Amino acid sequence: PAYSERLRPGDSALLEYVLAVRAVEKATGVFLRPSHTISEYLEAVGGKLGPALPHFAHLSRLAELRLYAAAEVDPSLAKALRERVEELLGGAR
């Protein structure tokens, strides 16, 4: 399985990010590697996301805040961003 498929975060905001990554992987063919940081993966796929880019970038920033700064992230916002990314990528999931 792809690295993103092996990730099973217990945090709902991070889970939404991982689900969005799976959709991005499917749409772009660029897979998240264990060596990628969140920012590095965003940079790797940014040029291939079209209108989904701002939503995936926002979700990526939220995931970084949650993961690295233990900041509170609204799970409903993370979910809405993930759903919008999937919608704009043609339902890729």
Biopython code that builds the backbone (N, CA, C, O; Angstrom):
import numpy as np
from Bio.PDB.StructureBuilder import StructureBuilder

atoms = [
    (1, "PRO", "N", (0.828, -1.207, 0.000)),
    (1, "PRO", "CA", (0.000, 0.000, 0.000)),
    (1, "PRO", "C", (0.862, 1.257, 0.000)),
    (1, "PRO", "O", (2.008, 1.245, 0.449)),
    (2, "ALA", "N", (0.290, 2.328, -0.508)),
    (2, "ALA", "CA", (0.982, 3.615, -0.502)),
    (2, "ALA", "C", (1.185, 4.058, 0.940)),
    (2, "ALA", "O", (0.430, 3.672, 1.832)),
    (3, "TYR", "N", (2.199, 4.862, 1.155)),
    (3, "TYR", "CA", (2.507, 5.358, 2.499)),
    (3, "TYR", "C", (1.287, 6.016, 3.129)),
    (3, "TYR", "O", (0.997, 5.780, 4.302)),
    (4, "SER", "N", (0.562, 6.846, 2.358)),
    (4, "SER", "CA", (-0.602, 7.535, 2.922)),
    (4, "SER", "C", (-1.675, 6.557, 3.374)),
    (4, "SER", "O", (-2.425, 6.856, 4.303)),
    (5, "GLU", "N", (-1.763, 5.403, 2.740)),
    (5, "GLU", "CA", (-2.763, 4.414, 3.127)),
    (5, "GLU", "C", (-2.399, 3.719, 4.432)),
    (5, "GLU", "O", (-3.272, 3.181, 5.112)),
    (6, "ARG", "N", (-1.116, 3.728, 4.787)),
    (6, "ARG", "CA", (-0.688, 3.104, 6.038)),
    (6, "ARG", "C", (-0.838, 4.044, 7.227)),
    (6, "ARG", "O", (-0.815, 3.605, 8.377)),
    (7, "LEU", "N", (-0.992, 5.340, 6.950)),
    (7, "LEU", "CA", (-1.158, 6.311, 8.028)),
    (7, "LEU", "C", (-2.571, 6.198, 8.587)),
    (7, "LEU", "O", (-3.547, 6.198, 7.838)),
    (8, "ARG", "N", (-2.665, 6.106, 9.871)),
    (8, "ARG", "CA", (-3.972, 6.033, 10.518)),
    (8, "ARG", "C", (-3.993, 6.968, 11.722)),
    (8, "ARG", "O", (-3.992, 6.515, 12.867)),
    (9, "PRO", "N", (-4.012, 8.275, 11.461)),
    (9, "PRO", "CA", (-3.985, 9.215, 12.572)),
    (9, "PRO", "C", (-5.275, 9.177, 13.383)),
    (9, "PRO", "O", (-6.363, 9.023, 12.829)),
    (10, "GLY", "N", (-5.145, 9.318, 14.687)),
    (10, "GLY", "CA", (-6.317, 9.348, 15.553)),
    (10, "GLY", "C", (-6.944, 10.723, 15.618)),
    (10, "GLY", "O", (-8.097, 10.858, 16.027)),
    (11, "ASP", "N", (-6.216, 11.731, 15.229)),
    (11, "ASP", "CA", (-6.692, 13.101, 15.264)),
    (11, "ASP", "C", (-7.559, 13.371, 14.038)),
    (11, "ASP", "O", (-7.136, 13.095, 12.916)),
    (12, "SER", "N", (-8.760, 13.902, 14.231)),
    (12, "SER", "CA", (-9.692, 14.061, 13.110)),
    (12, "SER", "C", (-9.183, 15.050, 12.062)),
    (12, "SER", "O", (-9.399, 14.836, 10.869)),
    (13, "ALA", "N", (-8.513, 16.126, 12.480)),
    (13, "ALA", "CA", (-7.998, 17.081, 11.493)),
    (13, "ALA", "C", (-6.900, 16.442, 10.654)),
    (13, "ALA", "O", (-6.846, 16.652, 9.443)),
    (14, "LEU", "N", (-6.031, 15.670, 11.281)),
    (14, "LEU", "CA", (-4.967, 14.995, 10.528)),
    (14, "LEU", "C", (-5.537, 13.892, 9.648)),
    (14, "LEU", "O", (-5.025, 13.644, 8.556)),
    (15, "LEU", "N", (-6.584, 13.232, 10.110)),
    (15, "LEU", "CA", (-7.235, 12.215, 9.290)),
    (15, "LEU", "C", (-7.793, 12.845, 8.015)),
    (15, "LEU", "O", (-7.663, 12.268, 6.936)),
    (16, "GLU", "N", (-8.405, 14.010, 8.126)),
    (16, "GLU", "CA", (-8.934, 14.690, 6.941)),
    (16, "GLU", "C", (-7.801, 15.010, 5.968)),
    (16, "GLU", "O", (-7.975, 14.900, 4.754)),
    (17, "TYR", "N", (-6.647, 15.404, 6.492)),
    (17, "TYR", "CA", (-5.495, 15.674, 5.632)),
    (17, "TYR", "C", (-5.066, 14.402, 4.908)),
    (17, "TYR", "O", (-4.827, 14.428, 3.701)),
    (18, "VAL", "N", (-4.969, 13.299, 5.630)),
    (18, "VAL", "CA", (-4.545, 12.036, 5.015)),
    (18, "VAL", "C", (-5.548, 11.599, 3.946)),
    (18, "VAL", "O", (-5.145, 11.115, 2.888)),
    (19, "LEU", "N", (-6.827, 11.761, 4.201)),
    (19, "LEU", "CA", (-7.837, 11.420, 3.194)),
    (19, "LEU", "C", (-7.692, 12.306, 1.959)),
    (19, "LEU", "O", (-7.842, 11.836, 0.831)),
    (20, "ALA", "N", (-7.398, 13.590, 2.175)),
    (20, "ALA", "CA", (-7.180, 14.495, 1.044)),
    (20, "ALA", "C", (-5.932, 14.091, 0.272)),
    (20, "ALA", "O", (-5.919, 14.146, -0.958)),
    (21, "VAL", "N", (-4.887, 13.686, 0.980)),
    (21, "VAL", "CA", (-3.659, 13.236, 0.308)),
    (21, "VAL", "C", (-3.963, 12.049, -0.591)),
    (21, "VAL", "O", (-3.454, 11.979, -1.710)),
    (22, "ARG", "N", (-4.768, 11.135, -0.134)),
    (22, "ARG", "CA", (-5.114, 9.974, -0.964)),
    (22, "ARG", "C", (-5.789, 10.414, -2.261)),
    (22, "ARG", "O", (-5.497, 9.878, -3.330)),
    (23, "ALA", "N", (-6.688, 11.385, -2.165)),
    (23, "ALA", "CA", (-7.353, 11.898, -3.367)),
    (23, "ALA", "C", (-6.350, 12.596, -4.278)),
    (23, "ALA", "O", (-6.406, 12.454, -5.499)),
    (24, "VAL", "N", (-5.434, 13.350, -3.679)),
    (24, "VAL", "CA", (-4.409, 14.056, -4.459)),
    (24, "VAL", "C", (-3.485, 13.049, -5.139)),
    (24, "VAL", "O", (-3.133, 13.218, -6.306)),
    (25, "GLU", "N", (-3.095, 12.009, -4.415)),
    (25, "GLU", "CA", (-2.245, 10.965, -5.004)),
    (25, "GLU", "C", (-2.919, 10.348, -6.224)),
    (25, "GLU", "O", (-2.299, 10.176, -7.274)),
    (26, "LYS", "N", (-4.180, 10.023, -6.069)),
    (26, "LYS", "CA", (-4.917, 9.390, -7.165)),
    (26, "LYS", "C", (-5.026, 10.323, -8.370)),
    (26, "LYS", "O", (-4.886, 9.889, -9.513)),
    (27, "ALA", "N", (-5.273, 11.598, -8.110)),
    (27, "ALA", "CA", (-5.456, 12.555, -9.199)),
    (27, "ALA", "C", (-4.152, 12.951, -9.878)),
    (27, "ALA", "O", (-4.133, 13.211, -11.081)),
    (28, "THR", "N", (-3.060, 13.000, -9.115)),
    (28, "THR", "CA", (-1.806, 13.513, -9.663)),
    (28, "THR", "C", (-0.777, 12.440, -9.977)),
    (28, "THR", "O", (0.122, 12.658, -10.790)),
    (29, "GLY", "N", (-0.902, 11.291, -9.342)),
    (29, "GLY", "CA", (0.117, 10.249, -9.499)),
    (29, "GLY", "C", (1.369, 10.522, -8.690)),
    (29, "GLY", "O", (2.356, 9.797, -8.813)),
    (30, "VAL", "N", (1.342, 11.558, -7.864)),
    (30, "VAL", "CA", (2.477, 11.899, -7.006)),
    (30, "VAL", "C", (2.152, 11.398, -5.600)),
    (30, "VAL", "O", (1.214, 11.875, -4.962)),
    (31, "PHE", "N", (2.928, 10.442, -5.133)),
    (31, "PHE", "CA", (2.641, 9.815, -3.859)),
    (31, "PHE", "C", (3.426, 10.439, -2.716)),
    (31, "PHE", "O", (4.593, 10.800, -2.863)),
    (32, "LEU", "N", (2.757, 10.558, -1.572)),
    (32, "LEU", "CA", (3.397, 11.018, -0.347)),
    (32, "LEU", "C", (4.415, 9.977, 0.071)),
    (32, "LEU", "O", (4.101, 8.792, 0.181)),
    (33, "ARG", "N", (5.635, 10.429, 0.303)),
    (33, "ARG", "CA", (6.699, 9.525, 0.743)),
    (33, "ARG", "C", (6.975, 9.750, 2.223)),
    (33, "ARG", "O", (6.684, 10.826, 2.746)),
    (34, "PRO", "N", (7.525, 8.764, 2.899)),
    (34, "PRO", "CA", (7.844, 8.946, 4.320)),
    (34, "PRO", "C", (8.791, 10.125, 4.570)),
    (34, "PRO", "O", (8.781, 10.713, 5.652)),
    (35, "SER", "N", (9.592, 10.461, 3.589)),
    (35, "SER", "CA", (10.547, 11.560, 3.760)),
    (35, "SER", "C", (9.931, 12.938, 3.522)),
    (35, "SER", "O", (10.563, 13.947, 3.836)),
    (36, "HIS", "N", (8.725, 13.009, 2.979)),
    (36, "HIS", "CA", (8.078, 14.297, 2.719)),
    (36, "HIS", "C", (7.600, 14.946, 4.013)),
    (36, "HIS", "O", (7.039, 14.286, 4.888)),
    (37, "THR", "N", (7.831, 16.234, 4.113)),
    (37, "THR", "CA", (7.103, 17.011, 5.105)),
    (37, "THR", "C", (5.787, 17.415, 4.446)),
    (37, "THR", "O", (5.606, 17.218, 3.245)),
    (38, "ILE", "N", (4.885, 17.969, 5.219)),
    (38, "ILE", "CA", (3.618, 18.426, 4.651)),
    (38, "ILE", "C", (3.877, 19.498, 3.588)),
    (38, "ILE", "O", (3.269, 19.477, 2.518)),
    (39, "SER", "N", (4.772, 20.422, 3.886)),
    (39, "SER", "CA", (5.095, 21.495, 2.931)),
    (39, "SER", "C", (5.762, 20.956, 1.672)),
    (39, "SER", "O", (5.474, 21.421, 0.569)),
    (40, "GLU", "N", (6.643, 19.986, 1.827)),
    (40, "GLU", "CA", (7.313, 19.403, 0.668)),
    (40, "GLU", "C", (6.319, 18.694, -0.244)),
    (40, "GLU", "O", (6.413, 18.793, -1.468)),
    (41, "TYR", "N", (5.371, 17.982, 0.351)),
    (41, "TYR", "CA", (4.380, 17.305, -0.482)),
    (41, "TYR", "C", (3.506, 18.329, -1.206)),
    (41, "TYR", "O", (3.194, 18.156, -2.384)),
    (42, "LEU", "N", (3.112, 19.389, -0.510)),
    (42, "LEU", "CA", (2.326, 20.442, -1.146)),
    (42, "LEU", "C", (3.088, 21.031, -2.322)),
    (42, "LEU", "O", (2.508, 21.262, -3.382)),
    (43, "GLU", "N", (4.359, 21.273, -2.149)),
    (43, "GLU", "CA", (5.182, 21.812, -3.234)),
    (43, "GLU", "C", (5.265, 20.833, -4.407)),
    (43, "GLU", "O", (5.251, 21.245, -5.567)),
    (44, "ALA", "N", (5.351, 19.541, -4.103)),
    (44, "ALA", "CA", (5.476, 18.518, -5.149)),
    (44, "ALA", "C", (4.212, 18.406, -6.005)),
    (44, "ALA", "O", (4.295, 18.105, -7.196)),
    (45, "VAL", "N", (3.053, 18.644, -5.408)),
    (45, "VAL", "CA", (1.796, 18.459, -6.147)),
    (45, "VAL", "C", (1.122, 19.755, -6.560)),
    (45, "VAL", "O", (0.193, 19.740, -7.368)),
    (46, "GLY", "N", (1.574, 20.862, -6.024)),
    (46, "GLY", "CA", (0.893, 22.142, -6.232)),
    (46, "GLY", "C", (0.585, 22.474, -7.676)),
    (46, "GLY", "O", (-0.512, 22.944, -7.976)),
    (47, "GLY", "N", (1.519, 22.245, -8.569)),
    (47, "GLY", "CA", (1.316, 22.577, -9.974)),
    (47, "GLY", "C", (0.340, 21.677, -10.697)),
    (47, "GLY", "O", (-0.020, 21.946, -11.843)),
    (48, "LYS", "N", (-0.093, 20.615, -10.049)),
    (48, "LYS", "CA", (-0.993, 19.652, -10.693)),
    (48, "LYS", "C", (-2.415, 19.693, -10.142)),
    (48, "LYS", "O", (-3.272, 18.925, -10.577)),
    (49, "LEU", "N", (-2.669, 20.585, -9.188)),
    (49, "LEU", "CA", (-3.964, 20.564, -8.508)),
    (49, "LEU", "C", (-5.003, 21.512, -9.074)),
    (49, "LEU", "O", (-6.185, 21.389, -8.755)),
    (50, "GLY", "N", (-4.590, 22.453, -9.904)),
    (50, "GLY", "CA", (-5.551, 23.380, -10.486)),
    (50, "GLY", "C", (-6.358, 24.091, -9.414)),
    (50, "GLY", "O", (-5.794, 24.582, -8.436)),
    (51, "PRO", "N", (-7.682, 24.151, -9.587)),
    (51, "PRO", "CA", (-8.514, 24.892, -8.641)),
    (51, "PRO", "C", (-8.577, 24.268, -7.245)),
    (51, "PRO", "O", (-9.056, 24.908, -6.309)),
    (52, "ALA", "N", (-8.107, 23.047, -7.093)),
    (52, "ALA", "CA", (-8.099, 22.411, -5.772)),
    (52, "ALA", "C", (-6.926, 22.889, -4.916)),
    (52, "ALA", "O", (-6.900, 22.654, -3.708)),
    (53, "LEU", "N", (-5.955, 23.561, -5.542)),
    (53, "LEU", "CA", (-4.744, 23.963, -4.828)),
    (53, "LEU", "C", (-5.011, 24.821, -3.589)),
    (53, "LEU", "O", (-4.487, 24.494, -2.524)),
    (54, "PRO", "N", (-5.797, 25.900, -3.668)),
    (54, "PRO", "CA", (-5.965, 26.707, -2.457)),
    (54, "PRO", "C", (-6.579, 25.933, -1.294)),
    (54, "PRO", "O", (-6.235, 26.170, -0.136)),
    (55, "HIS", "N", (-7.474, 25.019, -1.599)),
    (55, "HIS", "CA", (-8.138, 24.243, -0.549)),
    (55, "HIS", "C", (-7.177, 23.223, 0.059)),
    (55, "HIS", "O", (-7.156, 23.036, 1.275)),
    (56, "PHE", "N", (-6.383, 22.565, -0.786)),
    (56, "PHE", "CA", (-5.404, 21.605, -0.276)),
    (56, "PHE", "C", (-4.301, 22.336, 0.485)),
    (56, "PHE", "O", (-3.810, 21.830, 1.494)),
    (57, "ALA", "N", (-3.910, 23.513, 0.017)),
    (57, "ALA", "CA", (-2.887, 24.296, 0.716)),
    (57, "ALA", "C", (-3.389, 24.713, 2.097)),
    (57, "ALA", "O", (-2.642, 24.639, 3.073)),
    (58, "HIS", "N", (-4.641, 25.148, 2.188)),
    (58, "HIS", "CA", (-5.224, 25.534, 3.474)),
    (58, "HIS", "C", (-5.262, 24.335, 4.421)),
    (58, "HIS", "O", (-4.879, 24.444, 5.585)),
    (59, "LEU", "N", (-5.724, 23.199, 3.915)),
    (59, "LEU", "CA", (-5.777, 21.991, 4.734)),
    (59, "LEU", "C", (-4.365, 21.564, 5.167)),
    (59, "LEU", "O", (-4.171, 21.096, 6.289)),
    (60, "SER", "N", (-3.402, 21.726, 4.287)),
    (60, "SER", "CA", (-2.013, 21.392, 4.625)),
    (60, "SER", "C", (-1.499, 22.285, 5.752)),
    (60, "SER", "O", (-0.822, 21.812, 6.664)),
    (61, "ARG", "N", (-1.823, 23.574, 5.687)),
    (61, "ARG", "CA", (-1.402, 24.496, 6.759)),
    (61, "ARG", "C", (-2.056, 24.112, 8.089)),
    (61, "ARG", "O", (-1.411, 24.151, 9.137)),
    (62, "LEU", "N", (-3.329, 23.745, 8.041)),
    (62, "LEU", "CA", (-4.008, 23.313, 9.266)),
    (62, "LEU", "C", (-3.362, 22.051, 9.830)),
    (62, "LEU", "O", (-3.185, 21.933, 11.043)),
    (63, "ALA", "N", (-3.014, 21.118, 8.967)),
    (63, "ALA", "CA", (-2.368, 19.880, 9.411)),
    (63, "ALA", "C", (-1.015, 20.183, 10.051)),
    (63, "ALA", "O", (-0.657, 19.579, 11.062)),
    (64, "GLU", "N", (-0.267, 21.114, 9.469)),
    (64, "GLU", "CA", (1.017, 21.502, 10.063)),
    (64, "GLU", "C", (0.820, 22.126, 11.438)),
    (64, "GLU", "O", (1.547, 21.809, 12.380)),
    (65, "LEU", "N", (-0.156, 23.009, 11.550)),
    (65, "LEU", "CA", (-0.429, 23.635, 12.845)),
    (65, "LEU", "C", (-0.799, 22.596, 13.898)),
    (65, "LEU", "O", (-0.362, 22.669, 15.046)),
    (66, "ARG", "N", (-1.600, 21.645, 13.490)),
    (66, "ARG", "CA", (-2.042, 20.608, 14.425)),
    (66, "ARG", "C", (-0.876, 19.705, 14.809)),
    (66, "ARG", "O", (-0.675, 19.404, 15.986)),
    (67, "LEU", "N", (-0.112, 19.277, 13.813)),
    (67, "LEU", "CA", (0.962, 18.316, 14.036)),
    (67, "LEU", "C", (2.165, 18.926, 14.753)),
    (67, "LEU", "O", (2.693, 18.343, 15.700)),
    (68, "TYR", "N", (2.587, 20.089, 14.302)),
    (68, "TYR", "CA", (3.835, 20.654, 14.811)),
    (68, "TYR", "C", (3.648, 21.643, 15.956)),
    (68, "TYR", "O", (4.560, 21.821, 16.764)),
    (69, "ALA", "N", (2.483, 22.291, 16.044)),
    (69, "ALA", "CA", (2.262, 23.284, 17.086)),
    (69, "ALA", "C", (1.174, 22.865, 18.068)),
    (69, "ALA", "O", (0.866, 23.596, 19.010)),
    (70, "ALA", "N", (0.600, 21.698, 17.849)),
    (70, "ALA", "CA", (-0.495, 21.193, 18.687)),
    (70, "ALA", "C", (-1.632, 22.215, 18.796)),
    (70, "ALA", "O", (-2.326, 22.282, 19.810)),
    (71, "ALA", "N", (-1.808, 23.005, 17.738)),
    (71, "ALA", "CA", (-2.872, 24.004, 17.706)),
    (71, "ALA", "C", (-4.222, 23.319, 17.548)),
    (71, "ALA", "O", (-4.324, 22.248, 16.949)),
    (72, "GLU", "N", (-5.245, 23.945, 18.090)),
    (72, "GLU", "CA", (-6.597, 23.433, 17.901)),
    (72, "GLU", "C", (-7.036, 23.743, 16.470)),
    (72, "GLU", "O", (-6.871, 24.863, 15.985)),
    (73, "VAL", "N", (-7.588, 22.746, 15.814)),
    (73, "VAL", "CA", (-8.078, 22.906, 14.449)),
    (73, "VAL", "C", (-9.527, 22.444, 14.421)),
    (73, "VAL", "O", (-9.860, 21.374, 14.932)),
    (74, "ASP", "N", (-10.376, 23.255, 13.825)),
    (74, "ASP", "CA", (-11.795, 22.927, 13.716)),
    (74, "ASP", "C", (-11.957, 21.723, 12.792)),
    (74, "ASP", "O", (-11.691, 21.825, 11.594)),
    (75, "PRO", "N", (-12.393, 20.579, 13.335)),
    (75, "PRO", "CA", (-12.530, 19.385, 12.499)),
    (75, "PRO", "C", (-13.525, 19.567, 11.351)),
    (75, "PRO", "O", (-13.356, 18.974, 10.285)),
    (76, "SER", "N", (-14.557, 20.380, 11.561)),
    (76, "SER", "CA", (-15.541, 20.578, 10.486)),
    (76, "SER", "C", (-14.932, 21.394, 9.343)),
    (76, "SER", "O", (-15.279, 21.175, 8.183)),
    (77, "LEU", "N", (-14.041, 22.320, 9.648)),
    (77, "LEU", "CA", (-13.344, 23.069, 8.598)),
    (77, "LEU", "C", (-12.421, 22.137, 7.821)),
    (77, "LEU", "O", (-12.383, 22.179, 6.591)),
    (78, "ALA", "N", (-11.682, 21.300, 8.533)),
    (78, "ALA", "CA", (-10.789, 20.343, 7.870)),
    (78, "ALA", "C", (-11.590, 19.406, 6.962)),
    (78, "ALA", "O", (-11.172, 19.105, 5.845)),
    (79, "LYS", "N", (-12.720, 18.961, 7.444)),
    (79, "LYS", "CA", (-13.566, 18.063, 6.643)),
    (79, "LYS", "C", (-14.101, 18.784, 5.406)),
    (79, "LYS", "O", (-14.099, 18.220, 4.311)),
    (80, "ALA", "N", (-14.552, 20.012, 5.570)),
    (80, "ALA", "CA", (-15.078, 20.783, 4.439)),
    (80, "ALA", "C", (-13.995, 21.017, 3.384)),
    (80, "ALA", "O", (-14.266, 20.932, 2.187)),
    (81, "LEU", "N", (-12.783, 21.308, 3.821)),
    (81, "LEU", "CA", (-11.677, 21.500, 2.878)),
    (81, "LEU", "C", (-11.365, 20.209, 2.139)),
    (81, "LEU", "O", (-11.159, 20.222, 0.926)),
    (82, "ARG", "N", (-11.330, 19.094, 2.861)),
    (82, "ARG", "CA", (-11.067, 17.797, 2.227)),
    (82, "ARG", "C", (-12.145, 17.467, 1.204)),
    (82, "ARG", "O", (-11.837, 17.032, 0.094)),
    (83, "GLU", "N", (-13.397, 17.669, 1.570)),
    (83, "GLU", "CA", (-14.494, 17.382, 0.640)),
    (83, "GLU", "C", (-14.409, 18.256, -0.612)),
    (83, "GLU", "O", (-14.695, 17.792, -1.716)),
    (84, "ARG", "N", (-14.015, 19.517, -0.439)),
    (84, "ARG", "CA", (-13.887, 20.419, -1.595)),
    (84, "ARG", "C", (-12.738, 19.974, -2.499)),
    (84, "ARG", "O", (-12.857, 20.006, -3.724)),
    (85, "VAL", "N", (-11.627, 19.559, -1.890)),
    (85, "VAL", "CA", (-10.494, 19.039, -2.677)),
    (85, "VAL", "C", (-10.960, 17.843, -3.499)),
    (85, "VAL", "O", (-10.706, 17.775, -4.702)),
    (86, "GLU", "N", (-11.639, 16.904, -2.853)),
    (86, "GLU", "CA", (-12.121, 15.721, -3.570)),
    (86, "GLU", "C", (-13.078, 16.099, -4.699)),
    (86, "GLU", "O", (-12.993, 15.556, -5.800)),
    (87, "GLU", "N", (-13.983, 17.027, -4.422)),
    (87, "GLU", "CA", (-14.944, 17.464, -5.430)),
    (87, "GLU", "C", (-14.235, 18.076, -6.634)),
    (87, "GLU", "O", (-14.564, 17.764, -7.779)),
    (88, "LEU", "N", (-13.269, 18.939, -6.375)),
    (88, "LEU", "CA", (-12.559, 19.608, -7.461)),
    (88, "LEU", "C", (-11.631, 18.662, -8.237)),
    (88, "LEU", "O", (-11.287, 18.918, -9.391)),
    (89, "LEU", "N", (-11.243, 17.593, -7.596)),
    (89, "LEU", "CA", (-10.401, 16.604, -8.280)),
    (89, "LEU", "C", (-11.247, 15.530, -8.953)),
    (89, "LEU", "O", (-10.724, 14.507, -9.394)),
    (90, "GLY", "N", (-12.542, 15.761, -9.028)),
    (90, "GLY", "CA", (-13.431, 14.837, -9.729)),
    (90, "GLY", "C", (-13.818, 13.634, -8.895)),
    (90, "GLY", "O", (-14.033, 12.542, -9.422)),
    (91, "GLY", "N", (-13.904, 13.837, -7.593)),
    (91, "GLY", "CA", (-14.307, 12.741, -6.717)),
    (91, "GLY", "C", (-13.220, 11.723, -6.474)),
    (91, "GLY", "O", (-13.493, 10.653, -5.930)),
    (92, "ALA", "N", (-11.990, 12.025, -6.865)),
    (92, "ALA", "CA", (-10.866, 11.090, -6.644)),
    (92, "ALA", "C", (-10.753, 10.788, -5.174)),
    (92, "ALA", "O", (-10.673, 11.686, -4.336)),
    (93, "ARG", "N", (-10.748, 9.500, -4.877)),
    (93, "ARG", "CA", (-10.628, 9.088, -3.479)),
    (93, "ARG", "C", (-10.115, 7.695, -3.403)),
    (93, "ARG", "O", (-9.943, 7.160, -2.308)),
]
sb = StructureBuilder()
sb.init_structure("model")
sb.init_model(0)
sb.init_chain("A")
sb.init_seg("    ")
for serial, (resi, resn, name, xyz) in enumerate(atoms, 1):
    if name == "N":
        sb.init_residue(resn, " ", resi, " ")
    sb.init_atom(name, np.array(xyz, "f"), 0.0, 1.0, " ", f" {name:<3s}", serial, name[0])
structure = sb.get_structure()
